[in-house]
Amino acid sequence: MSDTVFTVFTGGIAVFFAASLVYVILLVFLPEWVGVTGKVALDAEKAHAKGSEVKETGFGKHLN
């Protein structure tokens, strides 16, 4: 194999593994950014479910 082919092949593999590592890090720490339903989205879905209690937080709590 020539040096250029080896360099391009090795660089491609390095970019693949670096991109995979970045994806896994985002998957763990910021799941909503990569299309995985995280804790915040699951809490919002539960809050909008039929028959669920309404929890007033933040600004809405002070309106009554």
C-alpha positions as CSV (number, residue, x, y, z in Angstrom):
1,M,0.0,0.0,0.0
2,S,1.3,3.4,-0.8
3,D,1.8,6.0,1.9
4,T,-1.1,8.2,0.6
5,V,-3.6,5.4,0.6
6,F,-2.5,4.3,4.1
7,T,-2.8,7.9,5.4
8,V,-6.3,8.4,3.9
9,F,-7.5,5.0,5.2
10,T,-6.1,5.6,8.7
11,G,-7.5,9.1,8.7
12,G,-10.9,7.8,7.7
13,I,-10.9,5.3,10.5
14,A,-9.8,7.9,13.0
15,V,-12.6,10.3,11.9
16,F,-15.2,7.5,12.2
17,F,-14.1,6.6,15.7
18,A,-13.9,10.3,16.8
19,A,-17.5,10.9,15.5
20,S,-18.8,7.8,17.2
21,L,-17.2,8.9,20.5
22,V,-18.8,12.4,20.2
23,Y,-22.2,10.7,19.4
24,V,-22.0,8.5,22.5
25,I,-21.0,11.4,24.7
26,L,-24.0,13.4,23.4
27,L,-26.2,10.3,23.8
28,V,-25.3,10.1,27.5
29,F,-25.3,13.8,28.5
30,L,-27.7,15.4,26.0
31,P,-30.1,12.7,24.7
32,E,-32.6,15.1,23.2
33,W,-30.0,16.5,20.9
34,V,-29.5,13.1,19.2
35,G,-33.2,12.0,19.0
36,V,-33.5,10.0,22.2
37,T,-36.3,10.8,24.5
38,G,-34.7,11.9,27.8
39,K,-36.0,12.6,31.3
40,V,-37.3,16.0,30.5
41,A,-39.4,14.9,27.6
42,L,-40.7,11.8,29.5
43,D,-41.7,14.1,32.3
44,A,-43.6,16.3,29.9
45,E,-45.3,13.4,28.3
46,K,-46.4,12.1,31.7
47,A,-47.7,15.6,32.6
48,H,-49.8,15.7,29.5
49,A,-51.3,12.2,29.9
50,K,-55.1,12.0,30.4
51,G,-56.0,12.0,34.1
52,S,-52.6,13.2,35.4
53,E,-52.4,15.8,38.1
54,V,-51.3,19.3,37.2
55,K,-48.2,20.4,39.0
56,E,-47.8,24.1,39.1
57,T,-44.2,25.2,38.9
58,G,-42.5,28.5,38.2
59,F,-44.5,31.4,37.0
60,G,-47.9,29.6,36.9
61,K,-47.7,28.8,40.6
62,H,-48.0,32.5,41.5
63,L,-51.0,33.3,39.3
64,N,-53.7,32.0,41.8
